[in-house]
Amino acid sequence: MKKILITLIAATLVIALSACGGSKEPTTLVIASAFAREVSEKEIYQREIFAPFEEEHNVKIEFTTFTEVGALFDKIDTEQQSGEVVTDLVIAHYSDMINFIGNNDYMVGLNDLENEMSDRTFSSAFDSSTNHNGERYFFPINTDVYLSIARNEAFDFLPDGLTEAEVLAGDYTWDDFVDWVDGTNVKTAIKGESGRLIIYQIGGMALSNTDSIPGTFPALNTAANQKAWLDILEMYNKGGIHPQSTTINSCQELLESGAIQIAFEHQSVVGLTYDGAPAQFKVFPGPKGTSGKAGTIAGGHGIGIVKDSENQELAAEFIKWMTAKEQIVDAALGSIPPLAEAIDALGSSPAEEVIRQGISTIQNANVEGLQMIPEYTEWGGVKAVSDAVFAELMAGDFDSDQALLDRLDVAQAELDALKID
């Protein structure tokens, strides 16, 4: 009888202990994101980032994405205004962060968390977006940059005095690039489809020509921008810019077909082109300008903790997990992880080689984000100003360098008229 009683007591204790701890309901961590919106991207996040964290911390991650411009901010704004905060973490675009931390006080300061993560070197290129008044509010998790890609045969026509080794090391200039594009053996393309990407391509060129990054993009008539546009005009005048440049938003098809031999392109296009035929291409940093550095426009996203959210300690643990070098490569979804140590987590595949070149670019180039977008009444109008200049250039409207420079002055006035007072 005593043995039966002891057994019953032991069983009761096991059940009680299980009820108290073993079957504890998982905490729900709510993440609202403007990134990883495609089904395939969400699957990568669930498999590589969420699932291991959920298992280790007894957490259920609720991940919601927003596609409409401003929708993510509107959600957090509603929560903050009502006092009913349900979102723990936000993944926002760099251009949107000012709405959370500049115009409002909706995020938790993260300087202490950054100090805890002393094993990580985050790129400072996005500090103007992620930080405010000396405090960090977001950690960058991805970015996209401009790189160079060339068909192998292009290296048979390098300008005198320039070696392939120098080019692959990024030790070449825009003057070299312009000379390389001779119009006969080597051609390039500019992504001039109206309303799309030319502003970023030429913006990267201009950034290489300045020691003062603020004010360079999206301006048109600064010395840095004048040099970029004049380089394009020189390549056009010798037949070096493919005529389809007025209608394309990607150089991939022209590169793959051999219609052009070299391009200064967005890393996603570089990655797709190189991954499709790695034996036919070489990938390397963009050219250096008069500053002695390459230049690139860089978009991307960062993660931060929402003010007054319920699970701030757990949210901080998630940021530590997500931004570790092993996870941030997956978190970047094929774009560039803005963390120096991420290079150590890369393999040798074509896609990873492009990422490696991108990390090097972030570390060594003049980089500008898109935090200035809210300063203009309509970003499409900003793009249209550059589109118009390029269309006129490709139509042969500029018979001299001065004619182009005069047009850039007019375009700058049009751009200035779009600024919010």
N, C-alpha and C positions, 0 to 999 in steps of 0.2 A: 504493500500500500504506500509505504514511504517512497519507494522508487517511482511509482506511478505519479505521486504528487510532485516529486522533484522534476520529473519529465514534463509534467503539465506546466509547472512554473517556468522552466527553461524555454518551452515553446512559446509561452505567453511573452516572455522577455524578448525573444527573437522577433515576434510579430510587432511588439511595441517599438522596438528599435528600428525595425523596417519602416514603420509608419512615421517615425520621427525623422529619419534621415535617408534611408535607402531608396525610398520612392518619392523623394521631394520633387515637387513640380518644378520644371525648368523655368528660369527667368526669361522673359521675352525682351530681347534687345531690338529696338526699332531703328532701322536705318532708312533714311530718305535720300534718294540719289538721282543726280542728273547724268550719271555714267552707268555703263554696263546695262544698257536698256534692251539689247537684243536677247532673244531666247537663248542663243548659243553662248552669249556672254554671261548671262545669269547662271547657266549650267556650270561654266568654269568657276564662277564665284562660289557656287554652292559646293562643288566638289573639292576645290583646292583651298578655299579660304574659310567658308562658313562651317562646313561639316567638322573639320578637326577642332575648331574653336568651340563649337557647340558640344562636342563630346567631352572635351577637357574641362569645360566650365559649367556644364549642365545648363546650357542656354539654348533657347530657340530664337533664331534670328528671323525677324520679319523685314523683308527687303522690298521696298517700293520705289519704282523709278518714275521719272517725270520727263516728258518729251517737249512739252510746250515751254517756250521761253517765259521765264518768270513764274512758272507754276510751282516750282520747288520753294522759292522764296515766299510765295503767297501762302503756302501751307504752314511754313514756320511762323510767318507773320500772324496768321490767324491764331495759332496756338499761343504765341506770346501775348497777343492782345487780349485773348480770352482768359489767360492764366491756366488753361488746360493743356499742359505740355505732355505729349505722348511720344514724341520723337526724341531718341537719344543721340543719334549721330546723323550728320549731314555730309554728303559728298557733293560738292558744288564746283561749278566751272570757275576758273580764275577770274573771269570777267564779271561774275555774279557775286563774288565774295564781299565786295564793297557794300552791297545792300545789307549784308548780315552784320558787318563789323565796323563800317564807316558811317553809314547813314542810320544804323540801329545798333543796339547792344544785345544781340541775340545769341552770342556764342561764349563759351568758357575760355578764359585765358589759359594757354598751354605751355608757358615758359618752363614751369616746374617739370612737366612731363617731358619736354625736350631735354632738360638737364638729366633726367633719368636715363634717357636713351643716348648715352655718351658714345655708344658703339656705332652711331650712324651719322653720316655726313649728308644732310639734305642739301640740295641745290639752293643757292641763295637767289637764283634768277627770278624767283616768283615771290620774293619777300614783300614787294610792293602790293601784292594781292593777298598773301596769306597772313601778313602781319599788319598791325595798326598801332601807332603810338608806342612802339617799342615792345609790344606783346604779340606773341604768336597765337593765332586762333585756328589755323588750318595747317596740316602737314600735306605737302604735295605727294600725290601717288602716281601721277602719270603726266606725260607731256608728249607732244609731237613736234618734231623739228624738221628742218630742211637739210638734206645731204646731197652729195653729188653721186652720179652713177654714169658709167661710160661703157660702151661696147669695147671689147678687147681690141678691135682693129683701130679704134681711135688713137691708141697709144703709138701707132706707127706714124702719126702725124703731129707729134708734140712740137711746140715751138722750139727753136734753137736754144740750147742752154737749160732746158727743163727736162728732168728725168722722170721716168715712171715712179721710181722710189719716192721722189719728192712729192709727187701728186698724191700717191697713196698715203703718205704721212700727213697730208694736209698742208704741206709746205709749198704752196703756190698761191697766186693772187688772181684777182679778177682781171687784171691786165693780161696775165697768162691765159686765162680762160677765153677772153675775147680774141687773143691771137690764135689760140687753138681752134676756135670756130672760124675756119677759113672760108666757108661757104662752098667749097668744092668737095673736100674729103670729109670734113667734119661740120655737122650742123647741129643746132639745138632747137628748143621750142620754149615759148612762153605760154603760160596757161591763161589765155585771154578771153575765155568765154564770159560773156557779159554777166555781171552780178555774182561772180564766183570767187576766184582765187588769186588773180593777178596781184592784188594789193598785198598779199602775204609773201608771194614770191619776190616781188621787187622790194618789199619792206625788208626782207632778209638781206638782200643785196645792199641796201642803203645802210643797214645797221653795221655792216662790216667797215663802213667808211667814217665812223664817228667814235669819239672818245666820250661823248655825252649822249647816252641812250635816251633819256627822257626828251620828248619833243621831236624825235626822229620819225617815229611812226604814229599816225599815217600821213605825216607831212609830205609835201611834194617838191618844195623848192629850197630846202636846206641844201648845203653843199654836199652832204652825204647822199641825198636823194638825187640831186643833179648828176652826180657821178654815176649812179646806178642807171638812170635813164639814158645818159650819154653812152654808156657801155652797150645798152640795148640798141640804140640807134646805130652805133658802129657795126655791130653784128648784122643788123638789118641791111645796112648799105652794101655789105659785101655778100649778101645772099645767104647769110648764115642762120637766119631764123625761119623755120618751116612755115609756109603760108597758112597751114591749118591752125596756127597759133591763135587766130582770132575766134576759133570755135571750140577749143578743147579745154577741159578742166583736168586732164591727166596726160602725162607724156608716155604712159605705158605702151600703148599700141604703136606709137611712132618709134619707140626704142626697140620693141620686140621685132618690128618689121625691118629695122635697119634704115628707116627714113630719116632718123636723126641718130647721132652717135654719142651724144652727151647731154645731160640735163642736170639742172639744179632743181631738185624735186622734194616734195613732201615725203617723209620717211615711210608712210604707208604705201605709196606708189613704188618707192624704191624697193621696199620689202617684197611686194608682190612680183615686181619685175625680176628681181634677183633670185627669189625663191623658185620662180618658174624655169630659169635657165642659168644657174650659177656659173656654169662653165663659160658662158658667153659674155659675162659682165664683171666689172669691178666696182666696188662701192667704197667711197672715201669721203672725208669731210668736205664741206663747201669751201670755196676759195676765200682767202684773206683779202681784206680791203685796205684802204689807206690807214686804218687804225692798227694794222698788224694782226687783226683777229678776223675770224669768220663771223658771219652774222646770221641770225635766224629769228623769225617770229615763232613763238611757241604757245600753243594752247594747252589745255589739260584741266585736271581736277585735283582737289584736295579734300581731306576729311577732317572734320572738327566735331566737337561735343556741344550739344545744344544747351543753352543756359536754362537752369531750373528743371532739367530733365531728371528722371527718377534714378537712372542707373549709371551715374557718372564714373564711378570707380570701375565698373565693368566695361564701360565704353572706353576708358583709358587703356585697359588691358587689351581690348580689341585693336586699338590703334597700334599698340606695341606689336601685336601679332601681325597685323596687316602690313606694317611698314618694315618688318624684318626683311633682310635681303632675299631670303628664300621665298617669301610670299609676295613681295612687291613686284617681282617680275611677272607673276601670274595676275596680280591686281591691275597691272598696266595694260593687260589684254593686247599684247603685241606692240604697244607703243613704248615710249621710253620711260623707265622708272627713274625719277629724279633723285637717285640715291647712289653715291659713288661706290659703295660697297656692293651694289647689285651686280657689278661686273664679275665678282667672284662666283655668283650663282649661275652664270651663263655657260652654255655648252658651245659647240662649234658648228651648229646648223646655220644655213644661210640666214634664216630669220634672226637668230641670235647674234650673228655678225652685224646685221643692220642695227640691232639694239645696242651692241657694243659701240658702234660708231656714233650712235645718238647720244649715249652717255658721255662720250668724249667731247661731243659738240657742246652739250650743256655745261661741261666743266670749263671749256676753253674759249667759247665764242661770246660775242655780244648778243645777249638774248633779251627779247622783249615779249611780254605777254599781251593780253587783250583787255587789260583792266580799264583802258580808256574808252571802251565802247559806250558806257553810259553817259559819256561827256557829249555825245552827238545825238541830234534829234532822231536820226534814222541811219543805221549802219549800212543799209542798202544804198542810200544816197552817197555815203562816203566811198563805197566801192565804185559807184557809177562815175565818180570824178576821174579815177585812175583808168577805168575802162575806156572812157572817151579819149583820153590822151593816147592810150595804146592803139586804139582803132585808127586814129589819125596817123600815128607813126607807121602802122602797117599799110596804110593807104598811100604812103609816100608824101605826106603833106609837109614834112620838115626838110627843107633843102639845105639847112645848115644847123650847126649846133646851137647857134643863138636863137634860131626860130623855135627850137624845142624848149630852150630855157625860158623864152618869153611865154610860151604856152603853159609852162609849169607855173609861172607867176599867176597867170589867170586862173589856173586850176586850184592853186592854193587859196585864192580869194573865194572861190566857190566852196572849197572845203571849210574855210573859216566861217562861212555863212551858215553852215550846218551845226556849229557848236552851240550848245545850250548856254545861255547867258548865266 
